[in-house]
Amino acid sequence: MTIRIEIKSTDLRDRQITAKSGKAYTFKEQTAWAHTCDQHGNQNPYPEKVTVTLPRGQEEPYPVGDYTLHPGSFYVGSFNSLEMSPRLAPVKARG
């Protein structure tokens, strides 16, 4: 099963943080709706509201439509743990 993510609006908002070093960072965020499963793999009855941070260098929002997680969303992080930073890949329309 793949996780389906819906983008319903192209509205973006900026989130600003300041690192311990004092350097300021700005991230662009977009609201999405994720169709997730419970711990047994059963699809939840309703999508859940989530926030997607646009990848560095992406200035335009994801267009309205259906997406899934791009394989590049997953990476090995600290202590060899599997981590994720969502990147969206469009789902091709059936037809």
PDB file of N, CA, C and O in Angstrom:
ATOM      1  N   MET A   1       0.835  -1.181   0.000  1.00  0.00           N
ATOM      2  CA  MET A   1       0.000   0.000   0.000  1.00  0.00           C
ATOM      3  C   MET A   1       0.881   1.246   0.000  1.00  0.00           C
ATOM      4  O   MET A   1       1.906   1.286   0.680  1.00  0.00           O
ATOM      5  N   THR A   2       0.496   2.228  -0.736  1.00  0.00           N
ATOM      6  CA  THR A   2       1.218   3.500  -0.727  1.00  0.00           C
ATOM      7  C   THR A   2       0.420   4.510   0.094  1.00  0.00           C
ATOM      8  O   THR A   2      -0.792   4.379   0.265  1.00  0.00           O
ATOM      9  N   ILE A   3       1.111   5.492   0.583  1.00  0.00           N
ATOM     10  CA  ILE A   3       0.454   6.568   1.326  1.00  0.00           C
ATOM     11  C   ILE A   3       0.051   7.640   0.326  1.00  0.00           C
ATOM     12  O   ILE A   3       0.901   8.210  -0.358  1.00  0.00           O
ATOM     13  N   ARG A   4      -1.243   7.913   0.243  1.00  0.00           N
ATOM     14  CA  ARG A   4      -1.733   8.953  -0.656  1.00  0.00           C
ATOM     15  C   ARG A   4      -1.793  10.265   0.102  1.00  0.00           C
ATOM     16  O   ARG A   4      -2.286  10.330   1.228  1.00  0.00           O
ATOM     17  N   ILE A   5      -1.286  11.302  -0.530  1.00  0.00           N
ATOM     18  CA  ILE A   5      -1.264  12.633   0.076  1.00  0.00           C
ATOM     19  C   ILE A   5      -1.959  13.582  -0.885  1.00  0.00           C
ATOM     20  O   ILE A   5      -1.626  13.638  -2.069  1.00  0.00           O
ATOM     21  N   GLU A   6      -2.916  14.318  -0.373  1.00  0.00           N
ATOM     22  CA  GLU A   6      -3.667  15.270  -1.186  1.00  0.00           C
ATOM     23  C   GLU A   6      -3.222  16.699  -0.871  1.00  0.00           C
ATOM     24  O   GLU A   6      -3.090  17.089   0.289  1.00  0.00           O
ATOM     25  N   ILE A   7      -3.000  17.455  -1.928  1.00  0.00           N
ATOM     26  CA  ILE A   7      -2.781  18.892  -1.801  1.00  0.00           C
ATOM     27  C   ILE A   7      -4.063  19.545  -2.299  1.00  0.00           C
ATOM     28  O   ILE A   7      -4.476  19.333  -3.439  1.00  0.00           O
ATOM     29  N   LYS A   8      -4.688  20.340  -1.436  1.00  0.00           N
ATOM     30  CA  LYS A   8      -5.960  20.971  -1.791  1.00  0.00           C
ATOM     31  C   LYS A   8      -5.825  22.471  -2.018  1.00  0.00           C
ATOM     32  O   LYS A   8      -6.756  23.112  -2.506  1.00  0.00           O
ATOM     33  N   SER A   9      -4.657  23.039  -1.662  1.00  0.00           N
ATOM     34  CA  SER A   9      -4.444  24.479  -1.799  1.00  0.00           C
ATOM     35  C   SER A   9      -2.960  24.738  -2.056  1.00  0.00           C
ATOM     36  O   SER A   9      -2.096  24.031  -1.537  1.00  0.00           O
ATOM     37  N   THR A  10      -2.685  25.740  -2.845  1.00  0.00           N
ATOM     38  CA  THR A  10      -1.294  26.112  -3.128  1.00  0.00           C
ATOM     39  C   THR A  10      -0.777  27.173  -2.155  1.00  0.00           C
ATOM     40  O   THR A  10       0.307  27.722  -2.353  1.00  0.00           O
ATOM     41  N   ASP A  11      -1.543  27.459  -1.116  1.00  0.00           N
ATOM     42  CA  ASP A  11      -1.104  28.455  -0.130  1.00  0.00           C
ATOM     43  C   ASP A  11       0.165  27.974   0.577  1.00  0.00           C
ATOM     44  O   ASP A  11       0.265  26.819   0.992  1.00  0.00           O
ATOM     45  N   LEU A  12       1.116  28.876   0.701  1.00  0.00           N
ATOM     46  CA  LEU A  12       2.365  28.601   1.422  1.00  0.00           C
ATOM     47  C   LEU A  12       2.459  29.534   2.622  1.00  0.00           C
ATOM     48  O   LEU A  12       1.878  30.619   2.634  1.00  0.00           O
ATOM     49  N   ARG A  13       3.197  29.092   3.620  1.00  0.00           N
ATOM     50  CA  ARG A  13       3.507  29.970   4.754  1.00  0.00           C
ATOM     51  C   ARG A  13       4.981  29.783   5.088  1.00  0.00           C
ATOM     52  O   ARG A  13       5.545  28.706   4.894  1.00  0.00           O
ATOM     53  N   ASP A  14       5.579  30.825   5.582  1.00  0.00           N
ATOM     54  CA  ASP A  14       6.986  30.767   5.976  1.00  0.00           C
ATOM     55  C   ASP A  14       7.081  30.419   7.455  1.00  0.00           C
ATOM     56  O   ASP A  14       6.330  30.937   8.281  1.00  0.00           O
ATOM     57  N   ARG A  15       8.021  29.531   7.772  1.00  0.00           N
ATOM     58  CA  ARG A  15       8.331  29.224   9.175  1.00  0.00           C
ATOM     59  C   ARG A  15       9.778  29.638   9.375  1.00  0.00           C
ATOM     60  O   ARG A  15      10.664  29.212   8.633  1.00  0.00           O
ATOM     61  N   GLN A  16      10.009  30.458  10.365  1.00  0.00           N
ATOM     62  CA  GLN A  16      11.351  30.946  10.631  1.00  0.00           C
ATOM     63  C   GLN A  16      11.847  30.387  11.952  1.00  0.00           C
ATOM     64  O   GLN A  16      11.129  30.358  12.951  1.00  0.00           O
ATOM     65  N   ILE A  17      13.103  29.942  11.927  1.00  0.00           N
ATOM     66  CA  ILE A  17      13.740  29.469  13.159  1.00  0.00           C
ATOM     67  C   ILE A  17      15.112  30.112  13.249  1.00  0.00           C
ATOM     68  O   ILE A  17      15.674  30.556  12.248  1.00  0.00           O
ATOM     69  N   THR A  18      15.640  30.156  14.458  1.00  0.00           N
ATOM     70  CA  THR A  18      16.990  30.651  14.684  1.00  0.00           C
ATOM     71  C   THR A  18      17.791  29.528  15.320  1.00  0.00           C
ATOM     72  O   THR A  18      17.412  29.003  16.367  1.00  0.00           O
ATOM     73  N   ALA A  19      18.895  29.161  14.688  1.00  0.00           N
ATOM     74  CA  ALA A  19      19.760  28.096  15.199  1.00  0.00           C
ATOM     75  C   ALA A  19      20.513  28.581  16.436  1.00  0.00           C
ATOM     76  O   ALA A  19      20.578  29.779  16.711  1.00  0.00           O
ATOM     77  N   LYS A  20      21.072  27.639  17.166  1.00  0.00           N
ATOM     78  CA  LYS A  20      21.861  28.002  18.349  1.00  0.00           C
ATOM     79  C   LYS A  20      22.987  28.958  17.997  1.00  0.00           C
ATOM     80  O   LYS A  20      23.404  29.769  18.824  1.00  0.00           O
ATOM     81  N   SER A  21      23.480  28.862  16.760  1.00  0.00           N
ATOM     82  CA  SER A  21      24.558  29.740  16.311  1.00  0.00           C
ATOM     83  C   SER A  21      24.086  31.176  16.090  1.00  0.00           C
ATOM     84  O   SER A  21      24.893  32.089  15.917  1.00  0.00           O
ATOM     85  N   GLY A  22      22.756  31.359  16.100  1.00  0.00           N
ATOM     86  CA  GLY A  22      22.207  32.689  15.865  1.00  0.00           C
ATOM     87  C   GLY A  22      21.770  32.909  14.431  1.00  0.00           C
ATOM     88  O   GLY A  22      21.153  33.929  14.123  1.00  0.00           O
ATOM     89  N   LYS A  23      22.081  31.965  13.542  1.00  0.00           N
ATOM     90  CA  LYS A  23      21.707  32.103  12.137  1.00  0.00           C
ATOM     91  C   LYS A  23      20.219  31.811  11.961  1.00  0.00           C
ATOM     92  O   LYS A  23      19.697  30.830  12.492  1.00  0.00           O
ATOM     93  N   ALA A  24      19.546  32.682  11.203  1.00  0.00           N
ATOM     94  CA  ALA A  24      18.116  32.532  10.956  1.00  0.00           C
ATOM     95  C   ALA A  24      17.884  31.705   9.692  1.00  0.00           C
ATOM     96  O   ALA A  24      18.600  31.852   8.701  1.00  0.00           O
ATOM     97  N   TYR A  25      16.885  30.845   9.738  1.00  0.00           N
ATOM     98  CA  TYR A  25      16.502  30.017   8.592  1.00  0.00           C
ATOM     99  C   TYR A  25      15.009  30.197   8.350  1.00  0.00           C
ATOM    100  O   TYR A  25      14.227  30.333   9.290  1.00  0.00           O
ATOM    101  N   THR A  26      14.627  30.196   7.079  1.00  0.00           N
ATOM    102  CA  THR A  26      13.220  30.274   6.705  1.00  0.00           C
ATOM    103  C   THR A  26      12.879  29.061   5.860  1.00  0.00           C
ATOM    104  O   THR A  26      13.593  28.724   4.916  1.00  0.00           O
ATOM    105  N   PHE A  27      11.782  28.409   6.210  1.00  0.00           N
ATOM    106  CA  PHE A  27      11.301  27.245   5.480  1.00  0.00           C
ATOM    107  C   PHE A  27       9.909  27.553   4.937  1.00  0.00           C
ATOM    108  O   PHE A  27       9.115  28.227   5.594  1.00  0.00           O
ATOM    109  N   LYS A  28       9.620  27.061   3.751  1.00  0.00           N
ATOM    110  CA  LYS A  28       8.287  27.200   3.175  1.00  0.00           C
ATOM    111  C   LYS A  28       7.503  25.936   3.487  1.00  0.00           C
ATOM    112  O   LYS A  28       7.989  24.825   3.273  1.00  0.00           O
ATOM    113  N   GLU A  29       6.285  26.113   3.995  1.00  0.00           N
ATOM    114  CA  GLU A  29       5.450  24.977   4.372  1.00  0.00           C
ATOM    115  C   GLU A  29       4.103  25.048   3.661  1.00  0.00           C
ATOM    116  O   GLU A  29       3.600  26.120   3.327  1.00  0.00           O
ATOM    117  N   GLN A  30       3.540  23.856   3.443  1.00  0.00           N
ATOM    118  CA  GLN A  30       2.266  23.737   2.762  1.00  0.00           C
ATOM    119  C   GLN A  30       1.419  22.689   3.499  1.00  0.00           C
ATOM    120  O   GLN A  30       1.943  21.674   3.958  1.00  0.00           O
ATOM    121  N   THR A  31       0.132  22.936   3.608  1.00  0.00           N
ATOM    122  CA  THR A  31      -0.772  21.981   4.249  1.00  0.00           C
ATOM    123  C   THR A  31      -1.135  20.889   3.262  1.00  0.00           C
ATOM    124  O   THR A  31      -1.376  21.151   2.084  1.00  0.00           O
ATOM    125  N   ALA A  32      -1.170  19.657   3.759  1.00  0.00           N
ATOM    126  CA  ALA A  32      -1.559  18.504   2.952  1.00  0.00           C
ATOM    127  C   ALA A  32      -2.448  17.602   3.799  1.00  0.00           C
ATOM    128  O   ALA A  32      -2.566  17.785   5.011  1.00  0.00           O
ATOM    129  N   TRP A  33      -3.063  16.638   3.152  1.00  0.00           N
ATOM    130  CA  TRP A  33      -3.935  15.669   3.824  1.00  0.00           C
ATOM    131  C   TRP A  33      -3.416  14.283   3.500  1.00  0.00           C
ATOM    132  O   TRP A  33      -3.396  13.878   2.338  1.00  0.00           O
ATOM    133  N   ALA A  34      -2.992  13.546   4.534  1.00  0.00           N
ATOM    134  CA  ALA A  34      -2.391  12.220   4.357  1.00  0.00           C
ATOM    135  C   ALA A  34      -3.406  11.131   4.691  1.00  0.00           C
ATOM    136  O   ALA A  34      -4.045  11.159   5.742  1.00  0.00           O
ATOM    137  N   HIS A  35      -3.540  10.190   3.793  1.00  0.00           N
ATOM    138  CA  HIS A  35      -4.398   9.018   4.008  1.00  0.00           C
ATOM    139  C   HIS A  35      -3.498   7.941   4.614  1.00  0.00           C
ATOM    140  O   HIS A  35      -2.751   7.268   3.904  1.00  0.00           O
ATOM    141  N   THR A  36      -3.581   7.791   5.923  1.00  0.00           N
ATOM    142  CA  THR A  36      -2.664   6.918   6.653  1.00  0.00           C
ATOM    143  C   THR A  36      -3.357   5.635   7.115  1.00  0.00           C
ATOM    144  O   THR A  36      -4.560   5.448   6.932  1.00  0.00           O
ATOM    145  N   CYS A  37      -2.559   4.768   7.714  1.00  0.00           N
ATOM    146  CA  CYS A  37      -3.042   3.486   8.232  1.00  0.00           C
ATOM    147  C   CYS A  37      -2.771   3.404   9.730  1.00  0.00           C
ATOM    148  O   CYS A  37      -1.955   4.146  10.277  1.00  0.00           O
ATOM    149  N   ASP A  38      -3.481   2.476  10.379  1.00  0.00           N
ATOM    150  CA  ASP A  38      -3.185   2.206  11.777  1.00  0.00           C
ATOM    151  C   ASP A  38      -2.003   1.242  11.865  1.00  0.00           C
ATOM    152  O   ASP A  38      -1.448   0.851  10.838  1.00  0.00           O
ATOM    153  N   GLN A  39      -1.618   0.861  13.067  1.00  0.00           N
ATOM    154  CA  GLN A  39      -0.433   0.020  13.254  1.00  0.00           C
ATOM    155  C   GLN A  39      -0.600  -1.383  12.679  1.00  0.00           C
ATOM    156  O   GLN A  39       0.372  -2.133  12.591  1.00  0.00           O
ATOM    157  N   HIS A  40      -1.833  -1.750  12.285  1.00  0.00           N
ATOM    158  CA  HIS A  40      -2.085  -3.067  11.696  1.00  0.00           C
ATOM    159  C   HIS A  40      -2.183  -3.013  10.169  1.00  0.00           C
ATOM    160  O   HIS A  40      -2.423  -4.032   9.521  1.00  0.00           O
ATOM    161  N   GLY A  41      -1.996  -1.827   9.603  1.00  0.00           N
ATOM    162  CA  GLY A  41      -2.054  -1.676   8.152  1.00  0.00           C
ATOM    163  C   GLY A  41      -3.435  -1.392   7.605  1.00  0.00           C
ATOM    164  O   GLY A  41      -3.628  -1.380   6.390  1.00  0.00           O
ATOM    165  N   ASN A  42      -4.404  -1.162   8.485  1.00  0.00           N
ATOM    166  CA  ASN A  42      -5.764  -0.835   8.048  1.00  0.00           C
ATOM    167  C   ASN A  42      -5.870   0.660   7.788  1.00  0.00           C
ATOM    168  O   ASN A  42      -5.456   1.476   8.612  1.00  0.00           O
ATOM    169  N   GLN A  43      -6.431   1.012   6.632  1.00  0.00           N
ATOM    170  CA  GLN A  43      -6.539   2.427   6.299  1.00  0.00           C
ATOM    171  C   GLN A  43      -7.479   3.132   7.263  1.00  0.00           C
ATOM    172  O   GLN A  43      -8.570   2.647   7.562  1.00  0.00           O
ATOM    173  N   ASN A  44      -7.028   4.299   7.748  1.00  0.00           N
ATOM    174  CA  ASN A  44      -7.868   5.115   8.622  1.00  0.00           C
ATOM    175  C   ASN A  44      -9.042   5.668   7.815  1.00  0.00           C
ATOM    176  O   ASN A  44      -8.915   5.876   6.609  1.00  0.00           O
ATOM    177  N   PRO A  45     -10.192   5.908   8.470  1.00  0.00           N
ATOM    178  CA  PRO A  45     -11.383   6.322   7.729  1.00  0.00           C
ATOM    179  C   PRO A  45     -11.319   7.741   7.157  1.00  0.00           C
ATOM    180  O   PRO A  45     -12.047   8.062   6.219  1.00  0.00           O
ATOM    181  N   TYR A  46     -10.458   8.584   7.712  1.00  0.00           N
ATOM    182  CA  TYR A  46     -10.380   9.974   7.260  1.00  0.00           C
ATOM    183  C   TYR A  46      -8.922  10.377   7.071  1.00  0.00           C
ATOM    184  O   TYR A  46      -8.046   9.889   7.784  1.00  0.00           O
ATOM    185  N   PRO A  47      -8.658  11.267   6.113  1.00  0.00           N
ATOM    186  CA  PRO A  47      -7.282  11.761   5.978  1.00  0.00           C
ATOM    187  C   PRO A  47      -6.910  12.642   7.162  1.00  0.00           C
ATOM    188  O   PRO A  47      -7.777  13.206   7.830  1.00  0.00           O
ATOM    189  N   GLU A  48      -5.608  12.752   7.413  1.00  0.00           N
ATOM    190  CA  GLU A  48      -5.109  13.561   8.519  1.00  0.00           C
ATOM    191  C   GLU A  48      -4.366  14.777   7.979  1.00  0.00           C
ATOM    192  O   GLU A  48      -3.608  14.677   7.014  1.00  0.00           O
ATOM    193  N   LYS A  49      -4.591  15.916   8.608  1.00  0.00           N
ATOM    194  CA  LYS A  49      -3.931  17.153   8.207  1.00  0.00           C
ATOM    195  C   LYS A  49      -2.466  17.082   8.614  1.00  0.00           C
ATOM    196  O   LYS A  49      -2.149  16.801   9.770  1.00  0.00           O
ATOM    197  N   VAL A  50      -1.568  17.338   7.654  1.00  0.00           N
ATOM    198  CA  VAL A  50      -0.129  17.337   7.916  1.00  0.00           C
ATOM    199  C   VAL A  50       0.496  18.571   7.284  1.00  0.00           C
ATOM    200  O   VAL A  50      -0.103  19.220   6.426  1.00  0.00           O
ATOM    201  N   THR A  51       1.695  18.878   7.717  1.00  0.00           N
ATOM    202  CA  THR A  51       2.463  19.984   7.138  1.00  0.00           C
ATOM    203  C   THR A  51       3.641  19.408   6.379  1.00  0.00           C
ATOM    204  O   THR A  51       4.387  18.581   6.904  1.00  0.00           O
ATOM    205  N   VAL A  52       3.804  19.851   5.135  1.00  0.00           N
ATOM    206  CA  VAL A  52       4.925  19.424   4.301  1.00  0.00           C
ATOM    207  C   VAL A  52       5.851  20.624   4.123  1.00  0.00           C
ATOM    208  O   VAL A  52       5.414  21.693   3.698  1.00  0.00           O
ATOM    209  N   THR A  53       7.121  20.443   4.446  1.00  0.00           N
ATOM    210  CA  THR A  53       8.119  21.477   4.210  1.00  0.00           C
ATOM    211  C   THR A  53       8.661  21.284   2.803  1.00  0.00           C
ATOM    212  O   THR A  53       9.096  20.188   2.452  1.00  0.00           O
ATOM    213  N   LEU A  54       8.638  22.336   1.995  1.00  0.00           N
ATOM    214  CA  LEU A  54       9.158  22.224   0.636  1.00  0.00           C
ATOM    215  C   LEU A  54      10.655  21.958   0.666  1.00  0.00           C
ATOM    216  O   LEU A  54      11.361  22.497   1.518  1.00  0.00           O
ATOM    217  N   PRO A  55      11.150  21.128  -0.259  1.00  0.00           N
ATOM    218  CA  PRO A  55      12.591  20.874  -0.323  1.00  0.00           C
ATOM    219  C   PRO A  55      13.363  22.172  -0.569  1.00  0.00           C
ATOM    220  O   PRO A  55      12.861  23.103  -1.198  1.00  0.00           O
ATOM    221  N   ARG A  56      14.580  22.210  -0.064  1.00  0.00           N
ATOM    222  CA  ARG A  56      15.440  23.383  -0.252  1.00  0.00           C
ATOM    223  C   ARG A  56      15.537  23.694  -1.746  1.00  0.00           C
ATOM    224  O   ARG A  56      15.787  22.801  -2.555  1.00  0.00           O
ATOM    225  N   GLY A  57      15.342  24.940  -2.100  1.00  0.00           N
ATOM    226  CA  GLY A  57      15.428  25.368  -3.490  1.00  0.00           C
ATOM    227  C   GLY A  57      14.099  25.339  -4.233  1.00  0.00           C
ATOM    228  O   GLY A  57      13.993  25.914  -5.316  1.00  0.00           O
ATOM    229  N   GLN A  58      13.089  24.688  -3.680  1.00  0.00           N
ATOM    230  CA  GLN A  58      11.771  24.663  -4.321  1.00  0.00           C
ATOM    231  C   GLN A  58      10.999  25.875  -3.839  1.00  0.00           C
ATOM    232  O   GLN A  58      10.640  25.959  -2.664  1.00  0.00           O
ATOM    233  N   GLU A  59      10.745  26.804  -4.729  1.00  0.00           N
ATOM    234  CA  GLU A  59      10.066  28.044  -4.359  1.00  0.00           C
ATOM    235  C   GLU A  59       8.562  27.972  -4.599  1.00  0.00           C
ATOM    236  O   GLU A  59       7.787  28.635  -3.910  1.00  0.00           O
ATOM    237  N   GLU A  60       8.153  27.170  -5.571  1.00  0.00           N
ATOM    238  CA  GLU A  60       6.738  27.073  -5.914  1.00  0.00           C
ATOM    239  C   GLU A  60       6.070  25.973  -5.099  1.00  0.00           C
ATOM    240  O   GLU A  60       6.686  24.943  -4.826  1.00  0.00           O
ATOM    241  N   PRO A  61       4.812  26.182  -4.709  1.00  0.00           N
ATOM    242  CA  PRO A  61       4.110  25.145  -3.950  1.00  0.00           C
ATOM    243  C   PRO A  61       3.825  23.931  -4.829  1.00  0.00           C
ATOM    244  O   PRO A  61       3.868  24.008  -6.056  1.00  0.00           O
ATOM    245  N   TYR A  62       3.534  22.813  -4.174  1.00  0.00           N
ATOM    246  CA  TYR A  62       3.055  21.662  -4.925  1.00  0.00           C
ATOM    247  C   TYR A  62       1.683  22.032  -5.480  1.00  0.00           C
ATOM    248  O   TYR A  62       0.860  22.585  -4.750  1.00  0.00           O
ATOM    249  N   PRO A  63       1.416  21.741  -6.757  1.00  0.00           N
ATOM    250  CA  PRO A  63       0.085  22.026  -7.313  1.00  0.00           C
ATOM    251  C   PRO A  63      -0.987  21.161  -6.644  1.00  0.00           C
ATOM    252  O   PRO A  63      -0.691  20.102  -6.091  1.00  0.00           O
ATOM    253  N   VAL A  64      -2.215  21.623  -6.704  1.00  0.00           N
ATOM    254  CA  VAL A  64      -3.342  20.853  -6.191  1.00  0.00           C
ATOM    255  C   VAL A  64      -3.364  19.508  -6.911  1.00  0.00           C
ATOM    256  O   VAL A  64      -3.234  19.450  -8.133  1.00  0.00           O
ATOM    257  N   GLY A  65      -3.531  18.425  -6.147  1.00  0.00           N
ATOM    258  CA  GLY A  65      -3.588  17.098  -6.751  1.00  0.00           C
ATOM    259  C   GLY A  65      -3.231  16.016  -5.754  1.00  0.00           C
ATOM    260  O   GLY A  65      -3.091  16.259  -4.555  1.00  0.00           O
ATOM    261  N   ASP A  66      -3.087  14.803  -6.294  1.00  0.00           N
ATOM    262  CA  ASP A  66      -2.763  13.630  -5.483  1.00  0.00           C
ATOM    263  C   ASP A  66      -1.288  13.276  -5.630  1.00  0.00           C
ATOM    264  O   ASP A  66      -0.721  13.354  -6.720  1.00  0.00           O
ATOM    265  N   TYR A  67      -0.679  12.887  -4.515  1.00  0.00           N
ATOM    266  CA  TYR A  67       0.746  12.586  -4.460  1.00  0.00           C
ATOM    267  C   TYR A  67       0.978  11.337  -3.628  1.00  0.00           C
ATOM    268  O   TYR A  67       0.077  10.853  -2.943  1.00  0.00           O
ATOM    269  N   THR A  68       2.188  10.828  -3.697  1.00  0.00           N
ATOM    270  CA  THR A  68       2.671   9.808  -2.797  1.00  0.00           C
ATOM    271  C   THR A  68       4.067  10.247  -2.359  1.00  0.00           C
ATOM    272  O   THR A  68       4.590  11.241  -2.864  1.00  0.00           O
ATOM    273  N   LEU A  69       4.665   9.523  -1.437  1.00  0.00           N
ATOM    274  CA  LEU A  69       6.008   9.888  -0.980  1.00  0.00           C
ATOM    275  C   LEU A  69       7.042   9.460  -2.012  1.00  0.00           C
ATOM    276  O   LEU A  69       7.053   8.310  -2.451  1.00  0.00           O
ATOM    277  N   HIS A  70       7.895  10.376  -2.390  1.00  0.00           N
ATOM    278  CA  HIS A  70       9.008  10.096  -3.306  1.00  0.00           C
ATOM    279  C   HIS A  70      10.019   9.217  -2.570  1.00  0.00           C
ATOM    280  O   HIS A  70      10.235   9.417  -1.374  1.00  0.00           O
ATOM    281  N   PRO A  71      10.649   8.244  -3.252  1.00  0.00           N
ATOM    282  CA  PRO A  71      11.644   7.397  -2.582  1.00  0.00           C
ATOM    283  C   PRO A  71      12.769   8.193  -1.914  1.00  0.00           C
ATOM    284  O   PRO A  71      13.354   7.738  -0.932  1.00  0.00           O
ATOM    285  N   GLY A  72      13.071   9.379  -2.447  1.00  0.00           N
ATOM    286  CA  GLY A  72      14.110  10.219  -1.863  1.00  0.00           C
ATOM    287  C   GLY A  72      13.715  10.833  -0.530  1.00  0.00           C
ATOM    288  O   GLY A  72      14.510  11.553   0.074  1.00  0.00           O
ATOM    289  N   SER A  73      12.499  10.562  -0.061  1.00  0.00           N
ATOM    290  CA  SER A  73      12.049  11.069   1.239  1.00  0.00           C
ATOM    291  C   SER A  73      12.745  10.362   2.393  1.00  0.00           C
ATOM    292  O   SER A  73      12.806  10.897   3.500  1.00  0.00           O
ATOM    293  N   PHE A  74      13.271   9.168   2.146  1.00  0.00           N
ATOM    294  CA  PHE A  74      13.831   8.337   3.206  1.00  0.00           C
ATOM    295  C   PHE A  74      15.353   8.326   3.122  1.00  0.00           C
ATOM    296  O   PHE A  74      15.924   8.274   2.033  1.00  0.00           O
ATOM    297  N   TYR A  75      15.999   8.376   4.276  1.00  0.00           N
ATOM    298  CA  TYR A  75      17.459   8.354   4.331  1.00  0.00           C
ATOM    299  C   TYR A  75      17.901   7.798   5.677  1.00  0.00           C
ATOM    300  O   TYR A  75      17.111   7.715   6.618  1.00  0.00           O
ATOM    301  N   VAL A  76      19.154   7.423   5.757  1.00  0.00           N
ATOM    302  CA  VAL A  76      19.719   6.931   7.012  1.00  0.00           C
ATOM    303  C   VAL A  76      20.350   8.118   7.724  1.00  0.00           C
ATOM    304  O   VAL A  76      21.197   8.811   7.159  1.00  0.00           O
ATOM    305  N   GLY A  77      19.940   8.346   8.952  1.00  0.00           N
ATOM    306  CA  GLY A  77      20.407   9.495   9.702  1.00  0.00           C
ATOM    307  C   GLY A  77      21.348   9.092  10.817  1.00  0.00           C
ATOM    308  O   GLY A  77      22.081   8.108  10.721  1.00  0.00           O
ATOM    309  N   SER A  78      21.307   9.875  11.870  1.00  0.00           N
ATOM    310  CA  SER A  78      22.169   9.631  13.025  1.00  0.00           C
ATOM    311  C   SER A  78      21.925   8.243  13.602  1.00  0.00           C
ATOM    312  O   SER A  78      20.792   7.762  13.640  1.00  0.00           O
ATOM    313  N   PHE A  79      22.980   7.622  14.042  1.00  0.00           N
ATOM    314  CA  PHE A  79      22.905   6.313  14.690  1.00  0.00           C
ATOM    315  C   PHE A  79      22.302   5.245  13.779  1.00  0.00           C
ATOM    316  O   PHE A  79      21.693   4.288  14.257  1.00  0.00           O
ATOM    317  N   ASN A  80      22.475   5.413  12.449  1.00  0.00           N
ATOM    318  CA  ASN A  80      21.985   4.464  11.452  1.00  0.00           C
ATOM    319  C   ASN A  80      20.479   4.252  11.502  1.00  0.00           C
ATOM    320  O   ASN A  80      19.994   3.177  11.149  1.00  0.00           O
ATOM    321  N   SER A  81      19.741   5.252  11.930  1.00  0.00           N
ATOM    322  CA  SER A  81      18.291   5.122  11.993  1.00  0.00           C
ATOM    323  C   SER A  81      17.662   5.607  10.683  1.00  0.00           C
ATOM    324  O   SER A  81      18.180   6.509  10.024  1.00  0.00           O
ATOM    325  N   LEU A  82      16.551   4.997  10.330  1.00  0.00           N
ATOM    326  CA  LEU A  82      15.820   5.403   9.138  1.00  0.00           C
ATOM    327  C   LEU A  82      15.042   6.665   9.474  1.00  0.00           C
ATOM    328  O   LEU A  82      14.283   6.704  10.442  1.00  0.00           O
ATOM    329  N   GLU A  83      15.241   7.696   8.660  1.00  0.00           N
ATOM    330  CA  GLU A  83      14.561   8.964   8.881  1.00  0.00           C
ATOM    331  C   GLU A  83      13.847   9.381   7.609  1.00  0.00           C
ATOM    332  O   GLU A  83      14.066   8.813   6.540  1.00  0.00           O
ATOM    333  N   MET A  84      12.987  10.387   7.743  1.00  0.00           N
ATOM    334  CA  MET A  84      12.202  10.820   6.602  1.00  0.00           C
ATOM    335  C   MET A  84      12.073  12.333   6.582  1.00  0.00           C
ATOM    336  O   MET A  84      11.885  12.971   7.618  1.00  0.00           O
ATOM    337  N   SER A  85      12.176  12.888   5.393  1.00  0.00           N
ATOM    338  CA  SER A  85      11.866  14.280   5.137  1.00  0.00           C
ATOM    339  C   SER A  85      10.980  14.261   3.895  1.00  0.00           C
ATOM    340  O   SER A  85      11.481  14.083   2.785  1.00  0.00           O
ATOM    341  N   PRO A  86       9.669  14.441   4.065  1.00  0.00           N
ATOM    342  CA  PRO A  86       8.741  14.214   2.960  1.00  0.00           C
ATOM    343  C   PRO A  86       9.040  15.033   1.711  1.00  0.00           C
ATOM    344  O   PRO A  86       9.181  16.255   1.767  1.00  0.00           O
ATOM    345  N   ARG A  87       9.134  14.340   0.596  1.00  0.00           N
ATOM    346  CA  ARG A  87       9.156  14.922  -0.746  1.00  0.00           C
ATOM    347  C   ARG A  87       8.021  14.236  -1.478  1.00  0.00           C
ATOM    348  O   ARG A  87       7.844  13.024  -1.354  1.00  0.00           O
ATOM    349  N   LEU A  88       7.258  14.986  -2.231  1.00  0.00           N
ATOM    350  CA  LEU A  88       6.070  14.431  -2.866  1.00  0.00           C
ATOM    351  C   LEU A  88       6.308  14.130  -4.343  1.00  0.00           C
ATOM    352  O   LEU A  88       6.996  14.871  -5.045  1.00  0.00           O
ATOM    353  N   ALA A  89       5.722  13.027  -4.789  1.00  0.00           N
ATOM    354  CA  ALA A  89       5.754  12.628  -6.195  1.00  0.00           C
ATOM    355  C   ALA A  89       4.306  12.549  -6.668  1.00  0.00           C
ATOM    356  O   ALA A  89       3.484  11.918  -6.004  1.00  0.00           O
ATOM    357  N   PRO A  90       3.972  13.178  -7.806  1.00  0.00           N
ATOM    358  CA  PRO A  90       2.580  13.142  -8.276  1.00  0.00           C
ATOM    359  C   PRO A  90       2.145  11.716  -8.596  1.00  0.00           C
ATOM    360  O   PRO A  90       2.928  10.900  -9.083  1.00  0.00           O
ATOM    361  N   VAL A  91       0.891  11.444  -8.313  1.00  0.00           N
ATOM    362  CA  VAL A  91       0.287  10.171  -8.676  1.00  0.00           C
ATOM    363  C   VAL A  91      -0.333  10.352 -10.054  1.00  0.00           C
ATOM    364  O   VAL A  91      -1.118  11.275 -10.271  1.00  0.00           O
ATOM    365  N   LYS A  92       0.015   9.481 -10.972  1.00  0.00           N
ATOM    366  CA  LYS A  92      -0.529   9.573 -12.319  1.00  0.00           C
ATOM    367  C   LYS A  92      -2.005   9.209 -12.295  1.00  0.00           C
ATOM    368  O   LYS A  92      -2.414   8.257 -11.630  1.00  0.00           O
ATOM    369  N   ALA A  93      -2.792   9.978 -13.026  1.00  0.00           N
ATOM    370  CA  ALA A  93      -4.232   9.697 -13.097  1.00  0.00           C
ATOM    371  C   ALA A  93      -4.458   8.367 -13.805  1.00  0.00           C
ATOM    372  O   ALA A  93      -3.790   8.044 -14.787  1.00  0.00           O
ATOM    373  N   ARG A  94      -5.406   7.611 -13.287  1.00  0.00           N
ATOM    374  CA  ARG A  94      -5.749   6.331 -13.916  1.00  0.00           C
ATOM    375  C   ARG A  94      -6.630   6.599 -15.115  1.00  0.00           C
ATOM    376  O   ARG A  94      -7.467   7.501 -15.111  1.00  0.00           O
ATOM    377  N   GLY A  95      -6.420   5.792 -16.145  1.00  0.00           N
ATOM    378  CA  GLY A  95      -7.307   6.008 -17.284  1.00  0.00           C
ATOM    379  C   GLY A  95      -6.825   5.416 -18.487  1.00  0.00           C
ATOM    380  O   GLY A  95      -7.473   5.519 -19.528  1.00  0.00           O
TER     381      GLY A  95
END
